[in-house]
Amino acid sequence: MSFIARQSVSLLRRFIKPNLATLIRVVKMTQPIILKTLRENPAPLCPEIAGDWTPAATQTAKGAPLLFFLHGGGFLIGDPRLFRYVSRQFSRAGFDVFAPTYRLAPEHVFPAALTDVMQAYKALVSASSHPIVVAGDSAGGGLAISMMIKLRDDGVKLPEAAVLFSPWTDLAATGESMRLNEGKDAYFSRKMILLGARAVLAQARARDPSASPIYGDLRGLPPILAHVGVDEVLRDDSTRLIDQARRAGVDAQIEIWPDVPHAWQLLPFLPEAAASRQKAIEFLKEKLTA
């Protein structure tokens, strides 16, 4: 792995991790101000659905496949417009990208986010005949799995494939990596994960499969690729999910990367970010043509 990745992890662990709770509060306060400066780009297919649309950089006669992108932020912070730079990376690879807006905690607790992305996905599927795939990072990765389980149960057409970047799939924080990687993780401790989970869940159970899809029935889900860092406290949220998906008969793959922070795909200065996104793009395109 690159020198810059190792140095970034060291700096994040030293300066960001001890102050993460404060930084989240600051971002939550300033986010509305920043968003006022960013133009809204609704999906032309269904402009009534809140979210951000990034058209494919090149269009073919058949039209582009649709990537449904679910951003992270622990269900506490984030907005599709703030992740537009990630959407552009996928649009350059030939995808129309739609990132739905979902309500955030603690003002809106579980299952508000799941309700919102379900509504957005169903609207897009109804409005478009193009194939659809899903991507999500961190909380958005776990939300992608919860959404697909619910779509399957509701009899809605599933996406062709899904890619997950450091997904948060267990809000009960029971993975062994929570203990093993507590000192190594660039951002999180188990305590921080549990505090975030409580803000999201309110009175709901942490092991509710709709909140923590690692406890859900994964049968019948589309092909899944997960990328996670070896030193993340959330590492086992990915490894256990993929193991369970394989036992359920799902085409599920995982790559565990050394010397990278949580959701490193969002850090544009890391060469590993571009490499991971490219592998994700190749996986999605392979499944679209299968």
C-alpha atoms as an extended CHARMM CRD file, in Angstrom:
* protein
*
       290  EXT
         1         1  MET       CA              0.0000000000        0.0000000000        0.0000000000  PROA      1               0.0000000000
         2         2  SER       CA              1.0410000000        3.6000000000       -0.5180000000  PROA      2               0.0000000000
         3         3  PHE       CA              3.0910000000        5.7570000000        1.8320000000  PROA      3               0.0000000000
         4         4  ILE       CA              0.3750000000        8.4250000000        1.7500000000  PROA      4               0.0000000000
         5         5  ALA       CA             -2.2300000000        5.9050000000        2.9290000000  PROA      5               0.0000000000
         6         6  ARG       CA             -0.1020000000        4.8340000000        5.8970000000  PROA      6               0.0000000000
         7         7  GLN       CA              0.6100000000        8.4430000000        6.8120000000  PROA      7               0.0000000000
         8         8  SER       CA             -3.0610000000        9.3750000000        6.4880000000  PROA      8               0.0000000000
         9         9  VAL       CA             -4.0940000000        6.5980000000        8.8600000000  PROA      9               0.0000000000
        10        10  SER       CA             -1.5040000000        7.7270000000       11.3850000000  PROA      10              0.0000000000
        11        11  LEU       CA             -2.6470000000       11.3660000000       11.2400000000  PROA      11              0.0000000000
        12        12  LEU       CA             -6.3380000000       10.4720000000       11.4000000000  PROA      12              0.0000000000
        13        13  ARG       CA             -5.7650000000        8.2310000000       14.3900000000  PROA      13              0.0000000000
        14        14  ARG       CA             -3.8030000000       10.9360000000       16.1750000000  PROA      14              0.0000000000
        15        15  PHE       CA             -5.8330000000       14.0500000000       15.4480000000  PROA      15              0.0000000000
        16        16  ILE       CA             -9.3270000000       13.0630000000       14.2480000000  PROA      16              0.0000000000
        17        17  LYS       CA            -10.1890000000        9.9790000000       16.2910000000  PROA      17              0.0000000000
        18        18  PRO       CA             -9.8860000000       11.6590000000       19.7410000000  PROA      18              0.0000000000
        19        19  ASN       CA            -12.0750000000       14.5640000000       18.5660000000  PROA      19              0.0000000000
        20        20  LEU       CA            -14.5460000000       12.6950000000       16.3660000000  PROA      20              0.0000000000
        21        21  ALA       CA            -17.6600000000       13.3980000000       18.4390000000  PROA      21              0.0000000000
        22        22  THR       CA            -16.9260000000       17.1410000000       18.3930000000  PROA      22              0.0000000000
        23        23  LEU       CA            -16.2290000000       17.0930000000       14.6630000000  PROA      23              0.0000000000
        24        24  ILE       CA            -19.5290000000       15.3450000000       13.9620000000  PROA      24              0.0000000000
        25        25  ARG       CA            -21.3810000000       18.0430000000       15.9190000000  PROA      25              0.0000000000
        26        26  VAL       CA            -19.5740000000       20.7750000000       13.9780000000  PROA      26              0.0000000000
        27        27  VAL       CA            -20.3770000000       19.1500000000       10.6260000000  PROA      27              0.0000000000
        28        28  LYS       CA            -24.0000000000       18.7290000000       11.6410000000  PROA      28              0.0000000000
        29        29  MET       CA            -24.2650000000       22.4380000000       12.4500000000  PROA      29              0.0000000000
        30        30  THR       CA            -22.4580000000       23.6930000000        9.3430000000  PROA      30              0.0000000000
        31        31  GLN       CA            -23.8950000000       21.2490000000        6.8150000000  PROA      31              0.0000000000
        32        32  PRO       CA            -27.1300000000       23.2340000000        6.2120000000  PROA      32              0.0000000000
        33        33  ILE       CA            -25.0800000000       26.3530000000        5.4790000000  PROA      33              0.0000000000
        34        34  ILE       CA            -22.8790000000       24.5440000000        2.9670000000  PROA      34              0.0000000000
        35        35  LEU       CA            -25.8650000000       22.9470000000        1.2540000000  PROA      35              0.0000000000
        36        36  LYS       CA            -27.3690000000       26.3600000000        0.5500000000  PROA      36              0.0000000000
        37        37  THR       CA            -24.4490000000       27.0140000000       -1.7990000000  PROA      37              0.0000000000
        38        38  LEU       CA            -24.9450000000       23.8010000000       -3.8040000000  PROA      38              0.0000000000
        39        39  ARG       CA            -27.4810000000       23.6590000000       -6.6000000000  PROA      39              0.0000000000
        40        40  GLU       CA            -29.9970000000       20.8340000000       -6.4500000000  PROA      40              0.0000000000
        41        41  ASN       CA            -29.9650000000       18.2790000000       -9.2820000000  PROA      41              0.0000000000
        42        42  PRO       CA            -33.1640000000       16.1980000000       -9.0870000000  PROA      42              0.0000000000
        43        43  ALA       CA            -33.5200000000       13.0600000000      -11.1720000000  PROA      43              0.0000000000
        44        44  PRO       CA            -35.2770000000       13.8720000000      -14.4740000000  PROA      44              0.0000000000
        45        45  LEU       CA            -37.0230000000       10.4930000000      -14.2490000000  PROA      45              0.0000000000
        46        46  CYS       CA            -38.8120000000       11.4330000000      -11.0310000000  PROA      46              0.0000000000
        47        47  PRO       CA            -38.0160000000       14.9940000000       -9.9070000000  PROA      47              0.0000000000
        48        48  GLU       CA            -40.3610000000       14.6890000000       -6.9440000000  PROA      48              0.0000000000
        49        49  ILE       CA            -37.9300000000       12.3250000000       -5.1840000000  PROA      49              0.0000000000
        50        50  ALA       CA            -35.3530000000       14.1460000000       -3.0500000000  PROA      50              0.0000000000
        51        51  GLY       CA            -31.7940000000       13.3910000000       -4.0720000000  PROA      51              0.0000000000
        52        52  ASP       CA            -28.9250000000       14.2610000000       -6.3890000000  PROA      52              0.0000000000
        53        53  TRP       CA            -28.6250000000       13.2300000000      -10.0520000000  PROA      53              0.0000000000
        54        54  THR       CA            -25.3390000000       12.9720000000      -11.9440000000  PROA      54              0.0000000000
        55        55  PRO       CA            -25.7690000000       11.8840000000      -15.5760000000  PROA      55              0.0000000000
        56        56  ALA       CA            -23.2970000000        9.5640000000      -17.2580000000  PROA      56              0.0000000000
        57        57  ALA       CA            -20.4420000000       11.4330000000      -18.9100000000  PROA      57              0.0000000000
        58        58  THR       CA            -21.0910000000        9.5380000000      -22.1460000000  PROA      58              0.0000000000
        59        59  GLN       CA            -24.4220000000        8.2380000000      -23.3290000000  PROA      59              0.0000000000
        60        60  THR       CA            -25.1090000000        5.3540000000      -25.6880000000  PROA      60              0.0000000000
        61        61  ALA       CA            -28.1320000000        4.6760000000      -27.8440000000  PROA      61              0.0000000000
        62        62  LYS       CA            -29.3440000000        2.1980000000      -25.2320000000  PROA      62              0.0000000000
        63        63  GLY       CA            -28.8760000000        4.6880000000      -22.4190000000  PROA      63              0.0000000000
        64        64  ALA       CA            -26.7410000000        4.2680000000      -19.3250000000  PROA      64              0.0000000000
        65        65  PRO       CA            -27.2570000000        1.8500000000      -16.4490000000  PROA      65              0.0000000000
        66        66  LEU       CA            -28.3820000000        3.5250000000      -13.2320000000  PROA      66              0.0000000000
        67        67  LEU       CA            -26.2620000000        3.5120000000      -10.0950000000  PROA      67              0.0000000000
        68        68  PHE       CA            -28.2270000000        4.0540000000       -6.8860000000  PROA      68              0.0000000000
        69        69  PHE       CA            -25.6490000000        5.4600000000       -4.4430000000  PROA      69              0.0000000000
        70        70  LEU       CA            -26.2450000000        5.5230000000       -0.6800000000  PROA      70              0.0000000000
        71        71  HSD       CA            -23.8920000000        7.8390000000        1.1980000000  PROA      71              0.0000000000
        72        72  GLY       CA            -22.4820000000        7.2180000000        4.6550000000  PROA      72              0.0000000000
        73        73  GLY       CA            -22.1220000000        9.4330000000        7.7000000000  PROA      73              0.0000000000
        74        74  GLY       CA            -23.3220000000        7.1760000000       10.5040000000  PROA      74              0.0000000000
        75        75  PHE       CA            -26.9460000000        8.1740000000        9.7550000000  PROA      75              0.0000000000
        76        76  LEU       CA            -26.0440000000       11.4220000000       11.5590000000  PROA      76              0.0000000000
        77        77  ILE       CA            -24.4130000000       13.5910000000        8.8910000000  PROA      77              0.0000000000
        78        78  GLY       CA            -24.1140000000       13.7090000000        5.1200000000  PROA      78              0.0000000000
        79        79  ASP       CA            -26.1390000000       14.6910000000        2.0910000000  PROA      79              0.0000000000
        80        80  PRO       CA            -26.0200000000       13.5000000000       -1.5380000000  PROA      80              0.0000000000
        81        81  ARG       CA            -24.7520000000       16.8770000000       -2.7220000000  PROA      81              0.0000000000
        82        82  LEU       CA            -21.7320000000       16.6080000000       -0.4210000000  PROA      82              0.0000000000
        83        83  PHE       CA            -20.8680000000       13.2750000000       -2.0610000000  PROA      83              0.0000000000
        84        84  ARG       CA            -21.3050000000       14.5810000000       -5.6030000000  PROA      84              0.0000000000
        85        85  TYR       CA            -17.5780000000       14.2300000000       -6.2460000000  PROA      85              0.0000000000
        86        86  VAL       CA            -17.9500000000       10.4570000000       -5.6890000000  PROA      86              0.0000000000
        87        87  SER       CA            -20.9770000000       10.2810000000       -7.9610000000  PROA      87              0.0000000000
        88        88  ARG       CA            -18.9220000000       11.9540000000      -10.6970000000  PROA      88              0.0000000000
        89        89  GLN       CA            -16.3500000000        9.1730000000      -10.5310000000  PROA      89              0.0000000000
        90        90  PHE       CA            -19.0320000000        6.6250000000      -11.3260000000  PROA      90              0.0000000000
        91        91  SER       CA            -20.6410000000        8.8390000000      -13.9620000000  PROA      91              0.0000000000
        92        92  ARG       CA            -17.3240000000        9.0040000000      -15.8340000000  PROA      92              0.0000000000
        93        93  ALA       CA            -17.4280000000        5.2060000000      -15.9580000000  PROA      93              0.0000000000
        94        94  GLY       CA            -20.7480000000        5.3160000000      -17.8240000000  PROA      94              0.0000000000
        95        95  PHE       CA            -23.3660000000        5.2550000000      -15.0460000000  PROA      95              0.0000000000
        96        96  ASP       CA            -26.2540000000        7.6120000000      -14.4630000000  PROA      96              0.0000000000
        97        97  VAL       CA            -25.9620000000        8.1440000000      -10.7100000000  PROA      97              0.0000000000
        98        98  PHE       CA            -28.7700000000        8.9430000000       -8.3160000000  PROA      98              0.0000000000
        99        99  ALA       CA            -28.0100000000        9.4860000000       -4.6270000000  PROA      99              0.0000000000
       100       100  PRO       CA            -31.2440000000        9.7070000000       -2.6170000000  PROA      100             0.0000000000
       101       101  THR       CA            -31.6810000000       12.0460000000        0.3050000000  PROA      101             0.0000000000
       102       102  TYR       CA            -32.6470000000       10.3050000000        3.5140000000  PROA      102             0.0000000000
       103       103  ARG       CA            -33.5660000000       11.7120000000        6.8870000000  PROA      103             0.0000000000
       104       104  LEU       CA            -30.8570000000       11.8200000000        9.5580000000  PROA      104             0.0000000000
       105       105  ALA       CA            -30.7310000000       11.0000000000       13.2520000000  PROA      105             0.0000000000
       106       106  PRO       CA            -31.2230000000       11.8940000000       15.9860000000  PROA      106             0.0000000000
       107       107  GLU       CA            -34.0290000000       14.1010000000       14.6540000000  PROA      107             0.0000000000
       108       108  HSD       CA            -35.3370000000       11.1790000000       12.5860000000  PROA      108             0.0000000000
       109       109  VAL       CA            -34.6000000000        7.7440000000       14.0110000000  PROA      109             0.0000000000
       110       110  PHE       CA            -34.8590000000        4.2470000000       12.5700000000  PROA      110             0.0000000000
       111       111  PRO       CA            -36.5300000000        3.3230000000       10.2340000000  PROA      111             0.0000000000
       112       112  ALA       CA            -36.6820000000        6.8080000000        8.6680000000  PROA      112             0.0000000000
       113       113  ALA       CA            -33.6130000000        6.3500000000        6.4390000000  PROA      113             0.0000000000
       114       114  LEU       CA            -34.7570000000        2.9340000000        5.2200000000  PROA      114             0.0000000000
       115       115  THR       CA            -38.2400000000        4.2570000000        4.4710000000  PROA      115             0.0000000000
       116       116  ASP       CA            -36.8060000000        7.1110000000        2.4130000000  PROA      116             0.0000000000
       117       117  VAL       CA            -34.4230000000        5.0420000000        0.2850000000  PROA      117             0.0000000000
       118       118  MET       CA            -37.0980000000        2.4070000000       -0.3250000000  PROA      118             0.0000000000
       119       119  GLN       CA            -39.4440000000        5.0830000000       -1.6360000000  PROA      119             0.0000000000
       120       120  ALA       CA            -36.7320000000        6.5350000000       -3.8710000000  PROA      120             0.0000000000
       121       121  TYR       CA            -35.6560000000        3.1700000000       -5.2760000000  PROA      121             0.0000000000
       122       122  LYS       CA            -39.2100000000        2.0930000000       -6.0570000000  PROA      122             0.0000000000
       123       123  ALA       CA            -39.8850000000        5.3910000000       -7.8290000000  PROA      123             0.0000000000
       124       124  LEU       CA            -36.7870000000        5.0130000000      -10.0020000000  PROA      124             0.0000000000
       125       125  VAL       CA            -37.5340000000        1.4000000000      -10.8820000000  PROA      125             0.0000000000
       126       126  SER       CA            -41.0530000000        2.3800000000      -11.8960000000  PROA      126             0.0000000000
       127       127  ALA       CA            -39.8220000000        5.3020000000      -14.0110000000  PROA      127             0.0000000000
       128       128  SER       CA            -36.9130000000        3.6200000000      -15.8140000000  PROA      128             0.0000000000
       129       129  SER       CA            -36.3920000000        0.4490000000      -17.8300000000  PROA      129             0.0000000000
       130       130  HSD       CA            -32.5990000000        0.6500000000      -17.5590000000  PROA      130             0.0000000000
       131       131  PRO       CA            -30.7070000000       -1.8440000000      -15.3950000000  PROA      131             0.0000000000
       132       132  ILE       CA            -29.9060000000       -0.6520000000      -11.8900000000  PROA      132             0.0000000000
       133       133  VAL       CA            -27.0330000000       -1.3660000000       -9.5070000000  PROA      133             0.0000000000
       134       134  VAL       CA            -26.3570000000       -0.1820000000       -5.9550000000  PROA      134             0.0000000000
       135       135  ALA       CA            -23.3270000000        1.2090000000       -4.1310000000  PROA      135             0.0000000000
       136       136  GLY       CA            -22.9950000000        2.3780000000       -0.5570000000  PROA      136             0.0000000000
       137       137  ASP       CA            -20.3070000000        3.3780000000        1.9110000000  PROA      137             0.0000000000
       138       138  SER       CA            -20.3050000000        2.8730000000        5.6840000000  PROA      138             0.0000000000
       139       139  ALA       CA            -23.8660000000        3.4300000000        6.9670000000  PROA      139             0.0000000000
       140       140  GLY       CA            -24.9680000000        3.6010000000        3.3370000000  PROA      140             0.0000000000
       141       141  GLY       CA            -23.4840000000        0.1550000000        2.7400000000  PROA      141             0.0000000000
       142       142  GLY       CA            -25.4950000000       -1.3970000000        5.5300000000  PROA      142             0.0000000000
       143       143  LEU       CA            -28.5430000000        0.5330000000        4.3720000000  PROA      143             0.0000000000
       144       144  ALA       CA            -28.0780000000       -0.9560000000        0.8820000000  PROA      144             0.0000000000
       145       145  ILE       CA            -28.3270000000       -4.4980000000        2.2810000000  PROA      145             0.0000000000
       146       146  SER       CA            -31.3400000000       -3.6540000000        4.4660000000  PROA      146             0.0000000000
       147       147  MET       CA            -33.0270000000       -2.0770000000        1.4590000000  PROA      147             0.0000000000
       148       148  MET       CA            -32.4370000000       -5.0940000000       -0.7810000000  PROA      148             0.0000000000
       149       149  ILE       CA            -33.8150000000       -7.4730000000        1.8500000000  PROA      149             0.0000000000
       150       150  LYS       CA            -36.9630000000       -5.3600000000        2.1220000000  PROA      150             0.0000000000
       151       151  LEU       CA            -37.2630000000       -5.0320000000       -1.6710000000  PROA      151             0.0000000000
       152       152  ARG       CA            -37.0610000000       -8.8040000000       -2.0050000000  PROA      152             0.0000000000
       153       153  ASP       CA            -39.7280000000       -9.2790000000        0.6510000000  PROA      153             0.0000000000
       154       154  ASP       CA            -41.9520000000       -6.6970000000       -1.0740000000  PROA      154             0.0000000000
       155       155  GLY       CA            -41.5780000000       -8.4150000000       -4.4480000000  PROA      155             0.0000000000
       156       156  VAL       CA            -39.8170000000       -5.4140000000       -6.0430000000  PROA      156             0.0000000000
       157       157  LYS       CA            -37.2470000000       -5.9060000000       -8.8080000000  PROA      157             0.0000000000
       158       158  LEU       CA            -33.8140000000       -6.1490000000       -7.2070000000  PROA      158             0.0000000000
       159       159  PRO       CA            -30.6840000000       -4.4140000000       -8.4970000000  PROA      159             0.0000000000
       160       160  GLU       CA            -28.3090000000       -6.4150000000      -10.6810000000  PROA      160             0.0000000000
       161       161  ALA       CA            -25.4330000000       -6.1100000000       -8.1750000000  PROA      161             0.0000000000
       162       162  ALA       CA            -24.1960000000       -4.1420000000       -5.1750000000  PROA      162             0.0000000000
       163       163  VAL       CA            -20.8140000000       -2.8360000000       -4.0290000000  PROA      163             0.0000000000
       164       164  LEU       CA            -20.2130000000       -1.9540000000       -0.3970000000  PROA      164             0.0000000000
       165       165  PHE       CA            -17.3890000000        0.1750000000        0.9620000000  PROA      165             0.0000000000
       166       166  SER       CA            -16.6810000000       -0.5100000000        4.6650000000  PROA      166             0.0000000000
       167       167  PRO       CA            -20.3830000000       -1.2260000000        5.3290000000  PROA      167             0.0000000000
       168       168  TRP       CA            -21.8450000000       -0.8180000000        8.8090000000  PROA      168             0.0000000000
       169       169  THR       CA            -24.0810000000       -3.8850000000        9.1100000000  PROA      169             0.0000000000
       170       170  ASP       CA            -24.1420000000       -4.6180000000       12.8600000000  PROA      170             0.0000000000
       171       171  LEU       CA            -25.3820000000       -1.8010000000       15.0790000000  PROA      171             0.0000000000
       172       172  ALA       CA            -24.9430000000       -4.1070000000       18.0930000000  PROA      172             0.0000000000
       173       173  ALA       CA            -21.1550000000       -3.9860000000       17.5040000000  PROA      173             0.0000000000
       174       174  THR       CA            -20.5820000000       -7.6860000000       18.2120000000  PROA      174             0.0000000000
       175       175  GLY       CA            -17.7910000000       -8.3810000000       15.7010000000  PROA      175             0.0000000000
       176       176  GLU       CA            -14.4440000000       -9.5340000000       17.0890000000  PROA      176             0.0000000000
       177       177  SER       CA            -12.7110000000       -6.7390000000       15.1630000000  PROA      177             0.0000000000
       178       178  MET       CA            -14.4200000000       -4.2560000000       17.5000000000  PROA      178             0.0000000000
       179       179  ARG       CA            -12.0210000000       -5.4630000000       20.1940000000  PROA      179             0.0000000000
       180       180  LEU       CA             -9.0110000000       -6.4480000000       18.1010000000  PROA      180             0.0000000000
       181       181  ASN       CA             -8.8520000000       -3.2090000000       16.0800000000  PROA      181             0.0000000000
       182       182  GLU       CA             -9.9180000000       -0.6770000000       18.6850000000  PROA      182             0.0000000000
       183       183  GLY       CA             -6.4290000000        0.8080000000       18.8550000000  PROA      183             0.0000000000
       184       184  LYS       CA             -5.6750000000        0.4610000000       15.1440000000  PROA      184             0.0000000000
       185       185  ASP       CA             -8.7680000000        2.0060000000       13.5560000000  PROA      185             0.0000000000
       186       186  ALA       CA             -8.1740000000        5.4810000000       12.1580000000  PROA      186             0.0000000000
       187       187  TYR       CA            -11.5620000000        6.8580000000       13.2600000000  PROA      187             0.0000000000
       188       188  PHE       CA            -13.6570000000        4.7030000000       15.5600000000  PROA      188             0.0000000000
       189       189  SER       CA            -13.7450000000        2.9620000000       18.9040000000  PROA      189             0.0000000000
       190       190  ARG       CA            -16.4260000000        0.4570000000       19.8780000000  PROA      190             0.0000000000
       191       191  LYS       CA            -17.8330000000        3.0520000000       22.3000000000  PROA      191             0.0000000000
       192       192  MET       CA            -18.2260000000        5.5720000000       19.4760000000  PROA      192             0.0000000000
       193       193  ILE       CA            -19.9540000000        2.9810000000       17.2980000000  PROA      193             0.0000000000
       194       194  LEU       CA            -22.4080000000        2.1290000000       20.0800000000  PROA      194             0.0000000000
       195       195  LEU       CA            -23.1300000000        5.7970000000       20.8370000000  PROA      195             0.0000000000
       196       196  GLY       CA            -23.8980000000        6.3940000000       17.1580000000  PROA      196             0.0000000000
       197       197  ALA       CA            -26.0900000000        3.3120000000       17.0190000000  PROA      197             0.0000000000
       198       198  ARG       CA            -28.1310000000        4.4310000000       20.0210000000  PROA      198             0.0000000000
       199       199  ALA       CA            -28.7350000000        7.8540000000       18.4370000000  PROA      199             0.0000000000
       200       200  VAL       CA            -30.0370000000        6.1310000000       15.3140000000  PROA      200             0.0000000000
       201       201  LEU       CA            -32.0610000000        3.3670000000       16.9480000000  PROA      201             0.0000000000
       202       202  ALA       CA            -33.7810000000        5.2400000000       19.8040000000  PROA      202             0.0000000000
       203       203  GLN       CA            -36.0090000000        2.4800000000       21.2100000000  PROA      203             0.0000000000
       204       204  ALA       CA            -35.4850000000       -0.0350000000       18.3780000000  PROA      204             0.0000000000
       205       205  ARG       CA            -33.4310000000       -3.1860000000       18.9050000000  PROA      205             0.0000000000
       206       206  ALA       CA            -29.8540000000       -3.1370000000       17.6430000000  PROA      206             0.0000000000
       207       207  ARG       CA            -30.3220000000       -6.6550000000       16.2690000000  PROA      207             0.0000000000
       208       208  ASP       CA            -33.4330000000       -5.7740000000       14.3090000000  PROA      208             0.0000000000
       209       209  PRO       CA            -32.5420000000       -7.1410000000       10.8360000000  PROA      209             0.0000000000
       210       210  SER       CA            -33.8970000000       -4.0080000000        9.1720000000  PROA      210             0.0000000000
       211       211  ALA       CA            -31.3860000000       -1.9180000000       11.1270000000  PROA      211             0.0000000000
       212       212  SER       CA            -28.5540000000       -4.4570000000       11.2740000000  PROA      212             0.0000000000
       213       213  PRO       CA            -28.8120000000       -6.5780000000        8.1230000000  PROA      213             0.0000000000
       214       214  ILE       CA            -26.1630000000       -8.9950000000        9.3280000000  PROA      214             0.0000000000
       215       215  TYR       CA            -29.0050000000      -10.5550000000       11.3600000000  PROA      215             0.0000000000
       216       216  GLY       CA            -31.2850000000      -10.7560000000        8.3280000000  PROA      216             0.0000000000
       217       217  ASP       CA            -32.1460000000      -13.4150000000        5.7470000000  PROA      217             0.0000000000
       218       218  LEU       CA            -29.8290000000      -12.8020000000        2.7830000000  PROA      218             0.0000000000
       219       219  ARG       CA            -31.2690000000      -15.4370000000        0.4500000000  PROA      219             0.0000000000
       220       220  GLY       CA            -32.0050000000      -14.2780000000       -3.0880000000  PROA      220             0.0000000000
       221       221  LEU       CA            -29.9180000000      -11.1070000000       -2.9640000000  PROA      221             0.0000000000
       222       222  PRO       CA            -27.9370000000      -10.0590000000       -6.0620000000  PROA      222             0.0000000000
       223       223  PRO       CA            -24.1340000000      -10.3780000000       -6.3550000000  PROA      223             0.0000000000
       224       224  ILE       CA            -22.2670000000       -8.3940000000       -3.7110000000  PROA      224             0.0000000000
       225       225  LEU       CA            -18.7080000000       -7.0700000000       -3.5190000000  PROA      225             0.0000000000
       226       226  ALA       CA            -17.4080000000       -5.6400000000       -0.2340000000  PROA      226             0.0000000000
       227       227  HSD       CA            -14.1600000000       -3.7170000000        0.2980000000  PROA      227             0.0000000000
       228       228  VAL       CA            -12.9870000000       -3.1720000000        3.8710000000  PROA      228             0.0000000000
       229       229  GLY       CA             -9.7580000000       -2.2750000000        5.6670000000  PROA      229             0.0000000000
       230       230  VAL       CA             -7.9680000000       -4.9260000000        7.7000000000  PROA      230             0.0000000000
       231       231  ASP       CA             -7.5690000000       -2.5560000000       10.6810000000  PROA      231             0.0000000000
       232       232  GLU       CA            -11.1440000000       -1.2620000000       10.8270000000  PROA      232             0.0000000000
       233       233  VAL       CA            -13.3140000000       -1.9550000000       13.8620000000  PROA      233             0.0000000000
       234       234  LEU       CA            -16.0290000000       -2.5620000000       11.2540000000  PROA      234             0.0000000000
       235       235  ARG       CA            -13.9680000000       -5.1950000000        9.4220000000  PROA      235             0.0000000000
       236       236  ASP       CA            -16.0810000000       -8.0660000000       10.7130000000  PROA      236             0.0000000000
       237       237  ASP       CA            -19.2700000000       -6.2730000000        9.6670000000  PROA      237             0.0000000000
       238       238  SER       CA            -18.0690000000       -7.1130000000        6.1500000000  PROA      238             0.0000000000
       239       239  THR       CA            -16.4410000000      -10.5060000000        6.6660000000  PROA      239             0.0000000000
       240       240  ARG       CA            -19.4270000000      -11.9480000000        8.5380000000  PROA      240             0.0000000000
       241       241  LEU       CA            -21.8950000000      -10.4580000000        6.0710000000  PROA      241             0.0000000000
       242       242  ILE       CA            -20.1010000000      -12.0320000000        3.1130000000  PROA      242             0.0000000000
       243       243  ASP       CA            -19.7880000000      -15.3800000000        4.8860000000  PROA      243             0.0000000000
       244       244  GLN       CA            -23.5030000000      -15.3920000000        5.6380000000  PROA      244             0.0000000000
       245       245  ALA       CA            -24.3770000000      -14.3080000000        2.1140000000  PROA      245             0.0000000000
       246       246  ARG       CA            -22.3380000000      -17.1560000000        0.6600000000  PROA      246             0.0000000000
       247       247  ARG       CA            -24.0560000000      -19.6580000000        2.9550000000  PROA      247             0.0000000000
       248       248  ALA       CA            -27.3550000000      -18.2710000000        1.6800000000  PROA      248             0.0000000000
       249       249  GLY       CA            -26.3070000000      -18.9620000000       -1.9160000000  PROA      249             0.0000000000
       250       250  VAL       CA            -25.4600000000      -15.3770000000       -2.8540000000  PROA      250             0.0000000000
       251       251  ASP       CA            -22.5660000000      -14.5790000000       -5.1960000000  PROA      251             0.0000000000
       252       252  ALA       CA            -20.6020000000      -12.6310000000       -2.5880000000  PROA      252             0.0000000000
       253       253  GLN       CA            -16.9850000000      -11.4430000000       -2.7580000000  PROA      253             0.0000000000
       254       254  ILE       CA            -14.7550000000       -9.5020000000       -0.3800000000  PROA      254             0.0000000000
       255       255  GLU       CA            -11.3900000000       -7.7690000000       -0.5500000000  PROA      255             0.0000000000
       256       256  ILE       CA             -9.6130000000       -6.8270000000        2.6880000000  PROA      256             0.0000000000
       257       257  TRP       CA             -7.1560000000       -3.9680000000        2.1770000000  PROA      257             0.0000000000
       258       258  PRO       CA             -4.1150000000       -3.1580000000        4.3650000000  PROA      258             0.0000000000
       259       259  ASP       CA             -3.0960000000        0.3030000000        5.5500000000  PROA      259             0.0000000000
       260       260  VAL       CA             -6.2970000000        2.1410000000        4.6560000000  PROA      260             0.0000000000
       261       261  PRO       CA             -8.8310000000        4.0340000000        6.7930000000  PROA      261             0.0000000000
       262       262  HSD       CA            -12.5650000000        3.4440000000        6.9570000000  PROA      262             0.0000000000
       263       263  ALA       CA            -14.3480000000        4.2440000000        3.6630000000  PROA      263             0.0000000000
       264       264  TRP       CA            -11.0720000000        5.2870000000        2.0580000000  PROA      264             0.0000000000
       265       265  GLN       CA            -12.7860000000        5.3890000000       -1.3410000000  PROA      265             0.0000000000
       266       266  LEU       CA            -14.0380000000        8.8480000000       -0.3850000000  PROA      266             0.0000000000
       267       267  LEU       CA            -10.5280000000       10.2830000000        0.0810000000  PROA      267             0.0000000000
       268       268  PRO       CA             -9.5610000000       11.5020000000       -3.4030000000  PROA      268             0.0000000000
       269       269  PHE       CA             -5.8640000000       11.9480000000       -2.5850000000  PROA      269             0.0000000000
       270       270  LEU       CA             -5.3390000000        8.2400000000       -1.8570000000  PROA      270             0.0000000000
       271       271  PRO       CA             -4.2790000000        6.0550000000       -4.8040000000  PROA      271             0.0000000000
       272       272  GLU       CA             -6.0720000000        3.1850000000       -3.0620000000  PROA      272             0.0000000000
       273       273  ALA       CA             -9.3270000000        5.1170000000       -3.3820000000  PROA      273             0.0000000000
       274       274  ALA       CA             -9.1800000000        5.1490000000       -7.1770000000  PROA      274             0.0000000000
       275       275  ALA       CA             -8.0590000000        1.5100000000       -7.2320000000  PROA      275             0.0000000000
       276       276  SER       CA            -10.9680000000        0.3850000000       -5.0630000000  PROA      276             0.0000000000
       277       277  ARG       CA            -13.5250000000        2.3610000000       -7.0450000000  PROA      277             0.0000000000
       278       278  GLN       CA            -12.1570000000        0.9380000000      -10.3060000000  PROA      278             0.0000000000
       279       279  LYS       CA            -12.4890000000       -2.6180000000       -9.0160000000  PROA      279             0.0000000000
       280       280  ALA       CA            -16.0460000000       -1.8210000000       -7.9400000000  PROA      280             0.0000000000
       281       281  ILE       CA            -16.8580000000       -0.4290000000      -11.3790000000  PROA      281             0.0000000000
       282       282  GLU       CA            -15.4270000000       -3.5130000000      -13.0670000000  PROA      282             0.0000000000
       283       283  PHE       CA            -17.4800000000       -5.7610000000      -10.7940000000  PROA      283             0.0000000000
       284       284  LEU       CA            -20.7130000000       -3.8810000000      -11.5290000000  PROA      284             0.0000000000
       285       285  LYS       CA            -20.1220000000       -3.8790000000      -15.2770000000  PROA      285             0.0000000000
       286       286  GLU       CA            -19.2810000000       -7.5880000000      -15.2290000000  PROA      286             0.0000000000
       287       287  LYS       CA            -22.5450000000       -8.3770000000      -13.4650000000  PROA      287             0.0000000000
       288       288  LEU       CA            -24.5100000000       -6.0940000000      -15.7860000000  PROA      288             0.0000000000
       289       289  THR       CA            -23.2740000000       -8.0150000000      -18.8160000000  PROA      289             0.0000000000
       290       290  ALA       CA            -23.6030000000      -11.4850000000      -17.2720000000  PROA      290             0.0000000000
